[in-house]
C-alpha cells in the first residue's frame, strides 16, 4: 500500500485522490484551523505565491483520516 492508494474529502466537495498527484511533489500539512499551528499558513501562502508561476499547485483536503 502506498500514499497513492488513499483519498481524502476535498474542501470544495467531492474527493481528492492522491493517485491524481502521482509524479508531483506532495507536501502534506496537517493542522486544524483553530490550533496553535495556524501561523504556519502565512509562510505556506507566501511559498505558494512565490512559486505558483513555476508550477507549484495546492489541493485542500479536510481533516480526518484518509479513506
Secondary structure as GFF3:
##gff-version 3
##sequence-region A 1 67
A	DSSP	three_ten_helix	3	5	.	.	.	ID=ss1
A	DSSP	beta_strand	7	9	.	.	.	ID=ss2
A	DSSP	beta_strand	15	17	.	.	.	ID=ss3
A	DSSP	three_ten_helix	18	21	.	.	.	ID=ss4
A	DSSP	alpha_helix	40	51	.	.	.	ID=ss5
A	DSSP	three_ten_helix	52	54	.	.	.	ID=ss6
###
